[in-house]
Amino acid sequence: MEKRTLGKSGLEVSALGLGCMGLSYGYGPATEKQAAITLIRTAFERGVTFFDTAEAYGPYRNEELLGEALGPIRNKVVIATKFGFDFDSQGGQSGMNSRPDQIRKVADAALKRLKTDVIDLFYQHRVDPNVPIEDVAGTVQRLISEGKVRHFGLSEAGAETIRKAHAEQPVAVLQSEYSLWWREPEAEILPLLEELGIGFVPFSPLGKGFLTGAIKADTTFDAKDFRNVVPRFTPEARKANQALVDLLGQIAARKETTPAQVALAWLLAQKPWIVPIPGTTKLHRLEENIGAAAVKLTSGDLGEIDSALAEVTIEGDRYPAHLQARVGR
């Protein structure tokens, strides 16, 4: 797989990464450990060198999984993890916490769980309104100077926060949702990242699975699947949003690819410093996603997609209100 450099940071990774959250958290029961390890190592064998996790995924289980799976190849991969939450005794998120002492505590714990001596990319998971972003950036800067962290990242941060953080400690990467059904970053965020030389890592590049075409209006999710509370995944919204999947299917048939591959190839075509991180628990989906790196969309293809998208109205918010309140600050 071709490599890409995330902005001016010099951080070189595979053109597609692997979002590992779903192996442990968010989409129903955790994947059996050995099957998850096999999937992660298969991704590496197929050219993926960029793996995304967070303390919140589990919590902690996902970092531990990556520590075991990537241990034998640690010096050949880039691992990104995140800080920014407190957890209750049941493992649920009990609030945001990006205080300097908490960031340091999370870094030390993550190093142990990941079985490594350095975190390649350390993201603030969500902007904490109670802690100045300059304090957050300064703390990560000190972790970088101590050799515990290589690069600083932000997730779902707004333009003002990105500028303030970058002035204190260069931000290597922003990770936020971006896909054919969530294009809000195009208005303000992508131009800012280009100006500052910051790489962009889109999560949910397949619309939390919807853009694959595998989810229909009558699809039922596991009781622990967070899509049950996402407005965009109500049966009514799914039925309305099927028009987008139908469009992708038409383009995919002509290109002899799949809707998921078209959606990922579209992201890769936007900027050379964009690296999507699709997640999956299935080996055949992993192979499909990786195949997207070889799909080249022409300017005509991209123009057709843009024109067709202008005729499609996406129904439903991407988050319930309590989660939407955490993003874009």
Backbone bond lengths (Angstrom), bond angles and torsions (degrees), N, CA, C in turn:
res aa  C-N    CA-C-N  psi(-1)  N-CA   C-N-CA  omega(-1)  CA-C   N-CA-C  phi
1 M - - - 1.461 - - 1.523 109.92 -
2 E 1.336 115.69 141.61 1.461 119.01 178.21 1.528 110.30 -64.54
3 K 1.317 115.85 158.39 1.465 122.24 178.33 1.531 109.45 -104.35
4 R 1.313 115.18 156.51 1.459 121.99 173.72 1.518 109.01 -133.82
5 T 1.336 116.11 151.68 1.459 121.56 176.54 1.516 108.61 -106.21
6 L 1.325 115.65 127.14 1.460 121.06 -176.94 1.525 110.15 -80.28
7 G 1.329 115.38 94.12 1.462 121.72 178.42 1.517 112.16 63.91
8 K 1.333 114.59 -147.14 1.467 120.74 -177.90 1.519 112.53 -88.71
9 S 1.327 116.63 4.63 1.466 120.35 -174.38 1.521 113.47 -71.02
10 G 1.338 115.87 -21.79 1.460 119.27 -174.94 1.514 112.77 81.94
11 L 1.329 117.70 3.86 1.464 121.96 -179.93 1.521 109.02 -78.79
12 E 1.328 115.59 107.71 1.464 121.41 -177.04 1.524 109.73 -99.19
13 V 1.338 115.74 129.91 1.465 121.82 -178.49 1.519 108.98 -141.03
14 S 1.321 116.20 169.54 1.462 120.62 173.74 1.531 109.68 -63.59
15 A 1.320 116.35 152.41 1.473 121.19 -175.96 1.524 112.29 -61.38
16 L 1.309 116.96 -26.32 1.461 122.83 172.20 1.518 108.23 -123.25
17 G 1.326 116.43 134.92 1.450 120.82 173.06 1.518 110.28 -101.59
18 L 1.332 115.64 -174.23 1.454 121.28 177.14 1.524 108.80 -122.71
19 G 1.331 115.88 116.13 1.462 120.98 172.40 1.520 108.45 -80.09
20 C 1.322 117.08 118.77 1.467 120.74 -170.05 1.522 114.33 -98.32
21 M 1.337 118.13 -3.35 1.456 120.91 -175.61 1.521 113.33 -50.51
22 G 1.322 116.82 -49.47 1.453 121.53 -173.31 1.511 115.04 -62.76
23 L 1.325 117.53 -15.31 1.465 120.25 177.10 1.523 111.31 -70.56
24 S 1.337 116.58 -22.75 1.459 120.46 -175.27 1.516 114.38 -125.27
25 Y 1.340 117.62 -16.38 1.465 118.72 -162.31 1.523 110.73 -163.72
26 G 1.333 115.94 146.48 1.453 120.85 165.96 1.514 116.16 97.87
27 Y 1.348 117.12 -34.60 1.460 120.00 -174.37 1.525 112.41 -118.97
28 G 1.337 116.56 33.85 1.453 119.78 -178.74 1.513 111.51 105.98
29 P 1.328 117.84 -162.61 1.473 120.89 -176.70 1.526 112.14 -58.22
30 A 1.318 116.10 147.08 1.462 121.09 178.17 1.527 109.96 -63.87
31 T 1.319 115.54 146.11 1.460 121.32 175.30 1.531 109.15 -67.43
32 E 1.314 116.22 141.21 1.471 120.56 176.54 1.530 109.06 -53.99
33 K 1.335 116.14 137.42 1.461 120.09 -167.68 1.523 113.55 -56.90
34 Q 1.304 117.93 -47.06 1.466 118.47 -176.38 1.522 111.50 -66.37
35 A 1.340 116.78 -35.21 1.465 119.95 177.01 1.526 110.50 -66.10
36 A 1.339 115.90 -37.93 1.466 119.79 178.62 1.524 111.00 -66.92
37 I 1.322 116.55 -41.59 1.466 120.52 178.08 1.530 109.98 -62.23
38 T 1.323 116.29 -42.07 1.469 120.19 178.50 1.523 110.88 -60.70
39 L 1.331 116.68 -42.79 1.461 120.04 -179.73 1.530 111.31 -63.81
40 I 1.321 116.97 -44.51 1.469 121.10 -179.93 1.525 110.72 -62.46
41 R 1.317 116.47 -44.88 1.474 119.37 -179.04 1.522 111.83 -70.92
42 T 1.336 117.29 -32.06 1.470 119.93 174.84 1.523 110.01 -64.67
43 A 1.333 116.43 -39.92 1.466 119.54 177.33 1.522 110.38 -57.89
44 F 1.322 116.80 -44.55 1.463 120.06 178.74 1.524 110.98 -62.34
45 E 1.320 116.82 -44.54 1.475 120.61 -179.95 1.526 111.52 -61.00
46 R 1.340 116.61 -27.39 1.465 120.82 -179.64 1.532 112.23 -92.58
47 G 1.324 116.65 7.86 1.459 119.34 172.00 1.506 116.52 110.53
48 V 1.334 118.71 -4.25 1.462 121.13 179.94 1.530 109.45 -77.97
49 T 1.338 116.17 128.14 1.468 120.11 179.25 1.522 112.58 -121.27
50 F 1.329 117.86 5.76 1.470 122.75 -172.14 1.525 108.35 -125.17
51 F 1.339 116.48 117.33 1.456 121.62 -173.88 1.529 109.52 -125.56
52 D 1.337 115.90 129.73 1.453 121.87 -173.44 1.522 111.45 -112.64
53 T 1.348 116.02 129.44 1.450 122.17 178.40 1.529 108.71 -142.11
54 A 1.337 116.80 -172.55 1.464 122.29 176.86 1.521 108.34 -167.28
55 E 1.328 115.80 153.26 1.467 118.67 175.84 1.527 110.41 -60.91
56 A 1.326 117.43 -30.59 1.465 121.51 -175.92 1.520 113.34 -70.49
57 Y 1.315 118.87 -16.25 1.453 121.28 -176.41 1.525 108.97 -81.70
58 G 1.295 115.10 90.61 1.449 121.41 -178.15 1.517 111.90 141.92
59 P 1.350 120.23 -67.16 1.459 125.97 -3.67 1.533 112.85 -70.97
60 Y 1.308 113.41 158.22 1.461 126.52 171.87 1.532 114.65 78.20
61 R 1.341 118.07 -30.28 1.468 119.00 -173.62 1.519 112.54 -59.93
62 N 1.346 116.17 -36.63 1.458 118.32 -175.82 1.520 111.86 -68.96
63 E 1.326 116.52 -39.99 1.469 119.31 176.07 1.529 110.51 -62.02
64 E 1.318 116.52 -42.46 1.470 119.82 179.31 1.525 110.85 -62.51
65 L 1.327 116.29 -39.63 1.462 121.30 177.85 1.525 110.48 -60.80
66 L 1.341 116.99 -47.82 1.460 119.68 -179.71 1.531 111.48 -65.12
67 G 1.329 116.41 -36.83 1.453 118.86 177.83 1.514 112.06 -57.88
68 E 1.328 115.84 -41.20 1.465 119.94 179.52 1.531 111.38 -75.00
69 A 1.324 116.46 -44.12 1.463 119.91 -175.00 1.522 112.60 -67.94
70 L 1.344 116.64 -38.02 1.465 120.24 -173.43 1.522 113.39 -98.11
71 G 1.325 117.24 -3.28 1.463 119.93 -178.32 1.518 114.03 -50.63
72 P 1.345 119.17 -49.35 1.477 120.05 -177.00 1.525 114.25 -67.04
73 I 1.353 117.01 -17.01 1.475 120.28 -176.83 1.530 110.76 -124.67
74 R 1.327 116.23 23.32 1.460 120.59 -171.55 1.525 112.99 -53.31
75 N 1.317 117.37 -40.30 1.471 119.24 -175.44 1.531 113.00 -78.22
76 K 1.341 116.83 1.81 1.458 120.43 -179.56 1.529 112.65 -111.57
77 V 1.337 116.55 2.97 1.464 119.66 -175.56 1.526 110.70 -131.46
78 V 1.337 114.74 163.12 1.464 123.02 175.43 1.528 107.58 -112.46
79 I 1.328 116.42 124.48 1.461 121.84 -179.43 1.526 109.13 -112.31
80 A 1.336 114.68 127.40 1.462 121.61 175.06 1.522 108.84 -111.28
81 T 1.334 116.22 133.75 1.455 120.16 172.56 1.526 108.76 -136.94
82 K 1.350 116.30 179.79 1.465 119.90 -167.87 1.521 111.54 -141.54
83 F 1.335 114.87 154.36 1.459 123.23 174.14 1.525 108.45 -125.58
84 G 1.351 116.12 168.43 1.457 116.86 170.61 1.509 116.96 136.52
85 F 1.355 119.10 2.61 1.456 120.16 -178.69 1.523 111.69 -130.30
86 D 1.317 115.43 157.07 1.455 123.33 162.81 1.525 107.69 -101.00
87 F 1.339 116.03 156.53 1.462 121.11 179.74 1.513 110.15 -130.52
88 D 1.345 115.83 145.40 1.457 119.59 177.21 1.525 110.14 -86.19
89 S 1.323 116.59 -178.19 1.468 120.54 -174.94 1.522 112.80 -66.76
90 Q 1.342 117.28 -19.74 1.464 120.73 176.76 1.538 112.63 -90.91
91 G 1.315 116.42 0.93 1.451 119.90 179.22 1.511 114.43 89.21
92 G 1.328 117.48 5.29 1.453 120.14 177.84 1.517 111.50 -83.74
93 Q 1.320 116.39 154.22 1.464 120.08 177.76 1.520 109.36 -69.60
94 S 1.321 117.08 128.73 1.463 121.02 -178.21 1.524 112.12 -114.31
95 G 1.319 117.02 15.14 1.453 121.11 178.35 1.509 111.63 137.75
96 M 1.328 115.28 165.42 1.457 120.41 178.28 1.523 110.71 -84.24
97 N 1.316 115.85 148.40 1.460 120.47 179.76 1.524 109.28 -154.98
98 S 1.324 115.64 100.46 1.470 121.36 175.53 1.524 110.73 -118.26
99 R 1.328 116.27 31.38 1.460 118.54 175.23 1.528 109.09 -66.11
100 P 1.332 117.63 146.74 1.465 120.29 -176.40 1.523 114.24 -51.55
101 D 1.344 117.69 -43.01 1.465 118.56 -178.93 1.526 111.35 -66.04
102 Q 1.335 117.03 -33.35 1.460 120.70 178.07 1.525 110.83 -69.87
103 I 1.327 117.65 -40.92 1.470 120.64 178.57 1.524 110.01 -58.97
104 R 1.317 116.82 -44.69 1.467 120.55 -179.54 1.531 110.65 -64.65
105 K 1.330 115.73 -40.10 1.466 120.21 179.79 1.534 110.41 -63.22
106 V 1.337 115.42 -43.94 1.464 120.17 -179.92 1.530 110.34 -64.80
107 A 1.323 117.36 -41.42 1.465 120.50 179.95 1.521 110.63 -59.19
108 D 1.328 116.93 -47.47 1.466 120.28 -178.37 1.526 111.26 -63.79
109 A 1.344 116.27 -41.29 1.464 119.80 179.36 1.525 111.33 -67.58
110 A 1.332 116.74 -39.86 1.462 120.29 -179.88 1.527 111.35 -65.28
111 L 1.306 116.94 -38.73 1.470 119.96 177.71 1.522 110.82 -58.09
112 K 1.323 116.84 -40.52 1.467 120.35 179.15 1.521 111.09 -69.53
113 R 1.324 116.50 -45.13 1.464 118.77 -178.50 1.524 111.88 -65.69
114 L 1.321 116.37 -35.71 1.467 121.00 -179.34 1.530 112.33 -83.74
115 K 1.343 116.03 -4.18 1.468 121.56 179.10 1.534 111.22 54.32
116 T 1.321 114.80 49.18 1.463 119.46 -178.47 1.518 109.48 -142.03
117 D 1.323 116.29 167.93 1.465 119.81 178.72 1.520 111.88 -106.07
118 V 1.344 117.01 1.48 1.468 119.63 177.63 1.523 109.94 -155.08
119 I 1.325 115.95 139.84 1.465 122.73 174.07 1.523 107.20 -93.91
120 D 1.314 117.26 120.81 1.471 119.89 -175.39 1.527 111.83 -66.37
121 L 1.334 116.59 -40.51 1.467 121.13 -176.83 1.523 107.91 -143.30
122 F 1.338 116.31 119.98 1.465 122.31 -174.82 1.521 108.15 -116.61
123 Y 1.340 115.49 109.19 1.457 121.48 -177.20 1.531 111.48 -95.55
124 Q 1.337 116.40 145.47 1.457 119.95 159.16 1.532 106.11 -79.66
125 H 1.334 116.65 120.05 1.467 121.15 -170.12 1.533 112.11 -66.43
126 R 1.341 116.69 -42.73 1.451 122.41 173.31 1.527 108.11 -145.81
127 V 1.302 116.37 148.89 1.461 121.29 -179.80 1.534 108.99 -64.82
128 D 1.332 115.74 128.53 1.463 122.10 179.47 1.528 108.61 -95.04
129 P 1.337 118.20 113.17 1.472 119.91 -176.21 1.525 113.27 -67.67
130 N 1.324 117.08 -13.25 1.467 120.81 -177.31 1.522 113.52 -95.05
131 V 1.332 117.12 -1.84 1.464 120.53 -178.89 1.537 108.61 -130.30
132 P 1.342 118.11 121.32 1.469 119.37 178.77 1.524 110.79 -55.29
133 I 1.319 116.36 135.51 1.463 119.69 -177.79 1.527 111.08 -62.09
134 E 1.335 117.05 -26.78 1.465 119.73 177.18 1.528 110.94 -63.47
135 D 1.349 116.60 -35.26 1.467 120.16 177.78 1.527 110.98 -69.10
136 V 1.318 115.36 -38.36 1.462 120.20 177.23 1.523 110.28 -63.14
137 A 1.340 116.17 -50.73 1.466 120.94 -178.60 1.526 111.02 -62.19
138 G 1.324 116.42 -39.83 1.458 119.93 179.61 1.508 112.54 -65.27
139 T 1.326 116.85 -36.38 1.465 120.38 177.98 1.522 110.74 -66.45
140 V 1.325 116.87 -44.78 1.465 119.64 178.26 1.529 110.25 -65.52
141 Q 1.315 116.67 -35.45 1.466 120.10 176.39 1.529 110.96 -57.71
142 R 1.333 115.57 -41.68 1.465 118.95 179.02 1.532 111.19 -68.58
143 L 1.327 116.62 -36.76 1.467 119.44 176.19 1.529 110.85 -63.94
144 I 1.321 116.18 -35.88 1.472 120.32 176.58 1.532 109.81 -65.66
145 S 1.326 116.92 -44.15 1.469 120.06 -179.39 1.530 111.72 -65.68
146 E 1.331 116.23 -26.31 1.462 121.11 178.39 1.528 112.51 -84.56
147 G 1.326 116.63 -6.41 1.466 120.34 178.34 1.511 114.61 84.39
148 K 1.336 117.73 9.51 1.463 119.92 179.79 1.532 112.76 -87.04
149 V 1.321 116.17 -22.28 1.468 122.73 -178.09 1.523 108.14 -134.99
150 R 1.325 116.93 146.32 1.467 120.51 177.22 1.529 112.50 -100.21
151 H 1.341 117.32 -42.62 1.466 120.66 -174.17 1.527 110.15 -138.30
152 F 1.336 115.25 149.99 1.462 124.47 -178.89 1.521 109.59 -104.29
153 G 1.335 115.98 134.17 1.453 120.26 177.28 1.507 112.43 -133.30
154 L 1.329 116.07 160.40 1.455 123.75 174.37 1.523 108.39 -122.39
155 S 1.327 115.96 154.07 1.461 120.39 177.39 1.527 109.52 -129.42
156 E 1.314 115.87 129.10 1.468 123.54 177.82 1.532 112.63 55.01
157 A 1.308 116.59 34.74 1.465 121.22 178.47 1.529 110.26 -89.11
158 G 1.340 115.80 151.35 1.449 121.56 176.25 1.519 112.04 -85.03
159 A 1.319 116.34 171.14 1.468 121.64 -173.44 1.523 112.68 -60.21
160 E 1.327 117.51 -43.75 1.460 120.05 -177.95 1.525 111.19 -63.12
161 T 1.324 116.14 -42.85 1.458 120.27 178.79 1.520 111.18 -63.34
162 I 1.317 116.43 -42.18 1.468 120.34 179.75 1.527 110.32 -59.89
163 R 1.323 117.03 -46.06 1.473 120.24 -179.94 1.527 111.57 -61.52
164 K 1.328 117.00 -45.87 1.462 120.55 -178.81 1.527 111.34 -63.45
165 A 1.324 116.61 -44.07 1.458 120.27 179.84 1.524 111.15 -64.17
166 H 1.329 115.52 -43.42 1.465 120.96 -176.00 1.530 111.59 -64.93
167 A 1.331 116.26 -30.60 1.468 120.21 178.70 1.528 111.32 -70.07
168 E 1.326 116.55 -26.68 1.463 121.93 -179.61 1.521 111.92 -87.29
169 Q 1.332 116.00 -47.08 1.461 124.03 179.23 1.521 107.40 -147.54
170 P 1.338 118.50 121.76 1.461 119.50 -177.46 1.530 112.46 -50.18
171 V 1.326 114.21 127.95 1.457 121.07 176.58 1.527 107.46 -85.42
172 A 1.322 116.74 120.71 1.459 119.96 -178.93 1.518 111.75 -79.00
173 V 1.338 115.78 -38.35 1.462 120.33 -170.20 1.527 110.32 -145.80
174 L 1.329 115.91 140.74 1.456 122.20 164.97 1.521 107.33 -109.08
175 Q 1.328 115.50 131.83 1.465 120.50 173.24 1.527 108.08 -112.67
176 S 1.323 116.72 121.54 1.461 121.99 178.34 1.518 108.41 -150.05
177 E 1.316 115.10 165.60 1.460 118.39 177.82 1.524 109.79 -71.46
178 Y 1.332 115.13 136.87 1.465 121.26 177.82 1.518 107.02 -161.30
179 S 1.297 115.79 129.12 1.460 120.78 179.77 1.519 108.46 -167.61
180 L 1.313 115.43 -178.55 1.463 120.02 177.75 1.518 112.60 -63.67
181 W 1.328 118.04 -17.49 1.469 117.60 177.44 1.520 112.59 -113.73
182 W 1.327 117.02 10.75 1.476 120.70 170.35 1.518 107.70 -146.74
183 R 1.346 115.95 92.62 1.460 121.27 -172.82 1.519 113.14 -108.48
184 E 1.311 117.37 14.28 1.459 120.94 -178.23 1.537 113.45 -54.82
185 P 1.349 120.82 -36.35 1.473 119.79 -179.25 1.524 113.89 -58.38
186 E 1.316 118.51 -19.97 1.460 120.71 -177.18 1.523 112.53 -65.39
187 A 1.319 116.83 -28.24 1.470 119.90 -173.51 1.519 112.39 -70.72
188 E 1.310 117.13 -50.20 1.460 120.69 -173.03 1.532 113.46 -125.11
189 I 1.321 116.96 -36.84 1.464 120.12 -170.97 1.530 112.52 -74.68
190 L 1.317 118.13 -48.52 1.464 118.76 -178.08 1.527 112.99 -60.09
191 P 1.341 119.95 -43.77 1.471 118.73 175.84 1.524 112.76 -61.30
192 L 1.330 117.43 -36.78 1.464 120.53 178.26 1.520 111.26 -65.88
193 L 1.317 117.08 -43.64 1.467 120.32 179.32 1.524 110.98 -62.52
194 E 1.331 115.91 -39.73 1.469 119.19 178.21 1.526 110.31 -64.41
195 E 1.318 116.63 -41.77 1.467 121.27 179.01 1.529 111.66 -60.67
196 L 1.323 116.46 -43.16 1.469 121.09 -174.07 1.531 113.18 -91.04
197 G 1.324 117.37 -9.95 1.463 119.47 -179.83 1.517 113.09 76.28
198 I 1.340 116.01 38.37 1.463 122.44 -179.07 1.527 108.97 -104.69
199 G 1.323 117.11 133.40 1.458 120.91 177.05 1.517 111.44 -74.35
200 F 1.330 115.98 160.51 1.465 120.81 -177.56 1.523 109.72 -127.72
201 V 1.331 115.10 128.36 1.461 122.28 179.33 1.531 108.83 -118.18
202 P 1.326 118.40 99.37 1.460 120.69 178.87 1.532 111.30 -73.74
203 F 1.356 115.24 124.86 1.463 117.53 169.11 1.518 108.79 -96.27
204 S 1.321 116.61 165.21 1.471 122.39 -173.26 1.530 111.40 49.47
205 P 1.344 117.84 46.94 1.469 119.45 -177.85 1.525 112.62 -68.63
206 L 1.334 116.24 -14.44 1.460 120.68 177.16 1.526 111.27 -108.46
207 G 1.346 115.41 25.92 1.454 119.39 176.62 1.516 112.96 58.46
208 K 1.365 115.56 44.62 1.475 121.00 -179.06 1.531 111.16 54.13
209 G 1.325 115.46 35.27 1.457 121.97 176.47 1.509 115.14 97.47
210 F 1.330 117.97 -16.76 1.461 119.75 -173.70 1.523 112.48 -65.94
211 L 1.332 116.46 -35.87 1.462 119.39 -175.05 1.530 112.99 -74.53
212 T 1.323 117.78 -6.21 1.464 120.08 175.99 1.523 111.57 -74.71
213 G 1.331 116.13 -20.41 1.457 120.12 -176.16 1.519 113.42 88.83
214 A 1.333 117.52 -1.11 1.466 121.37 -176.65 1.522 113.16 -84.25
215 I 1.350 117.12 -12.10 1.468 120.96 -176.46 1.518 109.12 -107.55
216 K 1.321 115.54 123.44 1.470 121.33 -179.01 1.528 109.60 -113.17
217 A 1.318 115.94 176.33 1.464 120.59 -179.06 1.518 111.90 -60.93
218 D 1.338 118.06 -29.55 1.456 121.08 -177.33 1.530 113.28 -99.02
219 T 1.332 117.65 7.66 1.463 120.51 177.80 1.523 109.88 -66.18
220 T 1.335 116.74 135.88 1.462 120.57 175.70 1.527 109.03 -108.29
221 F 1.339 115.69 142.65 1.450 121.58 -179.35 1.526 110.12 -105.02
222 D 1.326 116.16 155.39 1.458 121.53 173.96 1.537 109.73 -57.26
223 A 1.316 116.52 151.17 1.462 120.72 -177.73 1.520 112.54 -58.61
224 K 1.343 118.02 -27.90 1.458 122.05 -178.86 1.531 113.10 -91.55
225 D 1.315 116.97 2.63 1.470 121.76 -177.75 1.532 108.75 -79.40
226 F 1.342 116.36 122.65 1.463 118.89 -175.30 1.526 113.34 -69.48
227 R 1.325 118.05 -12.59 1.460 119.72 176.54 1.531 111.78 -64.80
228 N 1.329 116.60 -16.88 1.465 119.92 176.35 1.525 112.51 -61.10
229 V 1.342 117.78 -24.94 1.469 120.33 -178.10 1.529 112.50 -108.33
230 V 1.321 117.18 6.58 1.470 121.09 -179.35 1.529 109.37 -90.02
231 P 1.339 118.10 120.72 1.466 120.34 -177.16 1.529 113.89 -55.12
232 R 1.309 117.06 -31.98 1.464 120.78 -177.76 1.531 111.91 -70.35
233 F 1.350 116.11 -11.10 1.464 119.97 -178.48 1.526 113.29 -110.24
234 T 1.327 118.12 14.27 1.456 117.76 170.48 1.528 108.03 -64.40
235 P 1.329 118.15 153.16 1.472 119.24 179.24 1.522 112.76 -54.45
236 E 1.342 116.24 -37.13 1.465 120.06 -179.43 1.528 111.26 -66.45
237 A 1.344 115.60 -43.07 1.466 119.40 179.50 1.519 110.99 -66.88
238 R 1.322 116.44 -41.51 1.470 119.32 179.00 1.528 111.07 -60.42
239 K 1.313 115.47 -41.09 1.470 118.66 179.09 1.523 110.31 -63.38
240 A 1.345 116.79 -43.28 1.464 120.59 179.63 1.519 111.89 -66.98
241 N 1.338 116.66 -36.24 1.461 120.85 -175.11 1.527 112.92 -82.92
242 Q 1.312 117.30 -4.47 1.462 120.48 179.48 1.527 111.03 -60.08
243 A 1.333 117.46 -25.07 1.470 120.31 179.93 1.524 111.31 -58.35
244 L 1.333 117.14 -35.12 1.459 120.31 179.23 1.525 110.56 -68.01
245 V 1.323 116.73 -42.74 1.461 120.38 178.96 1.524 110.83 -65.92
246 D 1.321 116.53 -38.24 1.470 119.70 177.31 1.523 110.73 -61.15
247 L 1.331 115.63 -40.97 1.461 120.26 177.83 1.530 110.97 -61.76
248 L 1.326 116.23 -46.45 1.464 120.07 178.40 1.522 111.00 -60.80
249 G 1.316 116.03 -38.31 1.456 120.03 179.52 1.517 112.53 -62.47
250 Q 1.324 116.90 -38.88 1.462 120.91 179.13 1.534 111.00 -65.00
251 I 1.339 115.48 -44.28 1.469 119.67 179.88 1.526 110.08 -67.64
252 A 1.325 116.71 -40.55 1.465 120.92 -179.35 1.527 111.05 -63.23
253 A 1.333 116.73 -40.20 1.465 119.55 -179.82 1.526 110.79 -62.39
254 R 1.311 115.65 -40.33 1.461 119.59 179.21 1.529 111.58 -67.97
255 K 1.336 116.98 -35.59 1.470 121.14 -178.92 1.527 112.22 -87.40
256 E 1.337 116.05 -2.25 1.477 122.37 -176.84 1.531 110.72 57.53
257 T 1.333 114.93 44.29 1.456 121.51 176.20 1.538 107.43 -129.46
258 T 1.323 117.39 -159.10 1.459 121.64 178.26 1.530 109.21 -119.45
259 P 1.331 118.09 162.20 1.466 119.65 177.42 1.529 112.59 -56.34
260 A 1.317 117.42 -40.45 1.467 120.34 179.47 1.524 110.73 -61.95
261 Q 1.324 117.03 -41.32 1.465 119.88 -179.48 1.519 111.66 -67.30
262 V 1.328 117.17 -36.50 1.467 119.73 176.26 1.528 109.88 -64.66
263 A 1.333 116.97 -43.26 1.462 120.58 -178.85 1.532 111.67 -62.32
264 L 1.326 116.99 -41.14 1.465 120.64 178.74 1.527 111.13 -72.21
265 A 1.321 116.97 -40.98 1.466 120.31 179.11 1.522 110.63 -63.31
266 W 1.337 116.43 -34.88 1.465 120.33 177.05 1.530 110.58 -61.61
267 L 1.324 117.22 -44.10 1.466 120.38 177.87 1.526 111.18 -62.38
268 L 1.326 116.50 -45.56 1.464 120.49 -179.16 1.524 111.71 -61.62
269 A 1.326 116.15 -28.56 1.472 120.32 -178.10 1.525 112.65 -79.77
270 Q 1.324 118.52 -12.67 1.463 120.17 -175.39 1.524 112.73 -71.54
271 K 1.350 116.34 -48.43 1.467 121.40 -179.98 1.530 108.69 -149.16
272 P 1.347 118.09 147.69 1.468 119.51 179.76 1.518 113.40 -73.09
273 W 1.343 117.41 -8.86 1.469 121.11 -179.59 1.522 111.84 -108.20
274 I 1.332 115.67 22.07 1.471 121.97 174.58 1.524 108.91 -103.03
275 V 1.346 116.23 130.30 1.466 122.14 179.25 1.536 108.68 -131.40
276 P 1.325 118.34 98.73 1.463 120.67 179.29 1.532 111.22 -68.84
277 I 1.344 115.21 154.03 1.469 119.63 178.77 1.536 110.22 -127.17
278 P 1.330 117.84 69.75 1.464 118.85 176.91 1.521 110.11 -61.85
279 G 1.323 115.38 143.50 1.453 120.72 176.19 1.517 110.02 -112.49
280 T 1.319 116.16 156.44 1.460 121.14 176.34 1.518 108.86 -162.64
281 T 1.320 115.49 159.57 1.462 120.52 172.70 1.522 110.85 -111.19
282 K 1.322 116.85 0.99 1.463 121.68 -173.04 1.528 111.25 -115.89
283 L 1.315 116.63 133.19 1.464 120.81 -177.89 1.527 111.64 -63.53
284 H 1.327 118.23 -37.58 1.464 118.29 -178.20 1.528 110.90 -69.82
285 R 1.324 117.66 -31.64 1.465 120.17 174.93 1.524 110.67 -71.28
286 L 1.322 116.71 -36.72 1.469 120.13 175.55 1.520 110.14 -57.86
287 E 1.321 116.59 -47.56 1.461 120.62 179.75 1.528 110.91 -61.85
288 E 1.318 116.20 -41.48 1.466 120.86 178.59 1.527 111.04 -61.45
289 N 1.336 116.07 -47.11 1.463 119.86 -179.48 1.521 111.61 -62.17
290 I 1.322 116.50 -45.30 1.465 120.43 -179.43 1.530 110.42 -61.35
291 G 1.317 116.06 -34.81 1.462 119.93 178.64 1.519 113.33 -62.74
292 A 1.333 116.91 -20.99 1.466 120.31 179.93 1.517 112.36 -64.17
293 A 1.336 116.84 -25.92 1.464 120.00 -178.56 1.524 111.67 -64.03
294 A 1.320 116.76 -21.42 1.471 120.65 -179.72 1.523 112.65 -95.99
295 V 1.330 117.38 -2.50 1.470 121.00 -179.59 1.525 108.70 -86.60
296 K 1.293 117.16 122.16 1.463 121.61 -179.66 1.534 109.54 -109.92
297 L 1.295 115.61 120.92 1.460 120.84 177.07 1.525 109.44 -94.36
298 T 1.311 116.36 131.54 1.461 120.69 179.21 1.522 109.57 -77.88
299 S 1.336 115.93 167.88 1.464 119.38 175.80 1.528 109.92 -60.49
300 G 1.320 116.20 -32.53 1.471 120.01 176.69 1.522 111.36 -66.00
301 D 1.346 116.19 -42.94 1.470 120.26 176.74 1.524 110.55 -59.32
302 L 1.334 115.76 -46.25 1.468 120.43 -177.44 1.527 110.90 -64.81
303 G 1.328 116.41 -39.77 1.459 120.09 177.87 1.515 111.85 -64.76
304 E 1.332 115.56 -38.95 1.467 119.95 178.50 1.529 110.80 -64.87
305 I 1.326 115.72 -42.40 1.468 119.90 179.31 1.520 110.39 -62.66
306 D 1.337 116.49 -45.99 1.466 119.61 -179.60 1.535 111.19 -61.78
307 S 1.312 116.60 -43.42 1.468 120.06 -179.37 1.522 110.89 -63.87
308 A 1.332 115.33 -42.34 1.460 119.13 -178.89 1.520 111.13 -68.86
309 L 1.332 117.49 -38.61 1.457 121.30 179.62 1.525 111.71 -63.28
310 A 1.323 115.88 -31.58 1.462 119.81 179.75 1.527 111.62 -63.18
311 E 1.321 115.53 -19.74 1.474 120.05 -179.67 1.534 111.93 -94.76
312 V 1.331 116.83 -3.76 1.470 120.71 -176.67 1.522 109.48 -108.10
313 T 1.304 117.04 126.72 1.459 122.15 175.44 1.527 108.86 -102.09
314 I 1.337 116.84 118.27 1.455 121.19 179.96 1.525 109.08 -81.44
315 E 1.316 116.02 129.45 1.457 121.89 -177.06 1.530 110.73 -99.15
316 G 1.334 116.75 138.14 1.455 121.48 173.13 1.514 113.33 97.07
317 D 1.329 116.35 140.90 1.466 121.62 175.57 1.522 110.05 -72.12
318 R 1.325 116.05 155.60 1.471 119.01 -177.52 1.520 112.44 -81.60
319 Y 1.323 117.36 -17.93 1.465 121.83 177.40 1.522 109.07 -137.15
320 P 1.354 117.72 152.47 1.465 118.61 165.66 1.526 108.95 -65.91
321 A 1.331 117.32 160.68 1.464 121.62 -170.09 1.519 113.60 -56.36
322 H 1.350 118.56 -39.13 1.468 119.64 -175.62 1.529 112.01 -68.57
323 L 1.326 117.60 -26.96 1.476 119.83 176.80 1.515 111.09 -87.35
324 Q 1.319 117.41 -34.02 1.467 120.16 178.06 1.527 110.63 -62.54
325 A 1.322 116.82 -29.83 1.475 120.66 -179.57 1.523 112.17 -64.83
326 R 1.328 117.24 -15.98 1.469 120.40 -177.44 1.528 113.68 -89.23
327 V 1.313 118.03 -7.96 1.465 118.76 -168.83 1.523 111.71 -111.36
328 G 1.336 113.93 157.24 1.451 121.03 169.76 1.511 116.18 78.19
329 R 1.327 117.70 17.86 1.456 118.39 -177.26 1.519 111.04 -89.60
